Amino acid sequence: MMNLRATMLTIIAAATLPGFARAGQLDAEIQALRTYCKADIERLCPNVEPGGGRIKACLMANKEQMTVGCAQALEKLKQMKK
C-alpha cells in the first residue's frame, strides 16, 4: 500500500512539474515584457486601459515605433504561448 501511494505521488509530481516550470518561465517573460515595454506603453498607448489584450493590440498596431527590447520581449512571450 505504501509503495503504491509513493508511486502515485511520484507520477503526479512528474506530470505537474513541467507545468510549474513553464508557468515560472511564463511569469519571467511577462515580467520582462513589463520591464522592456513600460516606456513604449507610456509613449505609444497612454490612454489604453489594460486588460483584454488592449495593450498588446496597441503595441502591435505601433510595432514600427516599438523599441527593440520591447519587440524581443513580445516575441519571446509569443513563443512561450505556442
C-alpha positions as CSV (number, residue, x, y, z in Angstrom):
1,M,0.0,0.0,0.0
2,M,2.8,2.4,0.9
3,N,4.7,1.7,-2.4
4,L,1.5,2.3,-4.4
5,R,1.0,5.6,-2.7
6,A,4.6,6.6,-3.2
7,T,4.5,5.6,-6.8
8,M,1.3,7.6,-7.4
9,L,2.7,10.7,-5.8
10,T,5.8,10.4,-7.9
11,I,3.7,10.1,-11.1
12,I,1.6,13.1,-10.1
13,A,4.7,15.2,-9.3
14,A,6.4,14.2,-12.6
15,A,3.3,15.1,-14.5
16,T,2.8,18.5,-12.8
17,L,6.4,19.8,-12.5
18,P,6.8,20.7,-16.2
19,G,3.7,22.8,-15.9
20,F,5.1,24.6,-12.9
21,A,8.4,25.2,-14.7
22,R,6.6,26.5,-17.7
23,A,4.4,28.8,-15.5
24,G,7.5,30.2,-13.9
25,Q,9.2,30.8,-17.2
26,L,6.0,32.5,-18.5
27,D,5.9,34.7,-15.4
28,A,9.5,35.7,-16.1
29,E,8.7,36.6,-19.7
30,I,5.7,38.7,-18.6
31,Q,7.9,40.5,-16.1
32,A,10.4,41.1,-18.9
33,L,7.6,42.4,-21.0
34,R,6.6,44.9,-18.2
35,T,10.2,46.0,-17.9
36,Y,11.1,46.4,-21.5
37,C,7.8,47.7,-22.8
38,K,6.9,50.1,-20.0
39,A,8.3,53.2,-21.7
40,D,6.8,52.1,-25.1
41,I,3.4,51.6,-23.5
42,E,3.5,55.0,-21.8
43,R,4.7,56.6,-25.1
44,L,2.6,54.7,-27.7
45,C,-0.5,53.7,-25.7
46,P,-1.0,56.3,-23.0
47,N,-4.8,56.2,-22.9
48,V,-5.3,52.5,-23.4
49,E,-6.9,50.7,-20.5
50,P,-5.1,47.5,-19.5
51,G,-6.9,44.2,-19.8
52,G,-8.4,42.1,-22.6
53,G,-5.3,42.3,-24.7
54,R,-5.8,46.0,-25.4
55,I,-2.2,47.0,-24.5
56,K,-0.8,44.2,-26.7
57,A,-3.0,45.2,-29.6
58,C,-1.9,48.8,-29.2
59,L,1.7,47.8,-29.2
60,M,1.2,45.6,-32.3
61,A,-0.5,48.4,-34.1
62,N,2.5,50.6,-33.3
63,K,5.2,47.9,-33.9
64,E,7.2,50.1,-36.3
65,Q,7.7,52.5,-33.4
66,M,8.4,49.9,-30.7
67,T,11.9,49.7,-29.1
68,V,14.0,46.6,-29.9
69,G,13.8,45.4,-26.3
70,C,10.0,45.5,-26.2
71,A,9.7,43.8,-29.6
72,Q,12.0,41.0,-28.4
73,A,10.1,40.6,-25.1
74,L,6.8,40.3,-27.1
75,E,8.3,37.7,-29.4
76,K,9.6,35.6,-26.5
77,L,6.1,35.8,-24.9
78,K,4.6,34.8,-28.2
79,Q,6.9,31.8,-28.5
80,M,6.1,30.7,-24.9
81,K,2.4,30.6,-25.6
82,K,2.8,28.2,-28.5
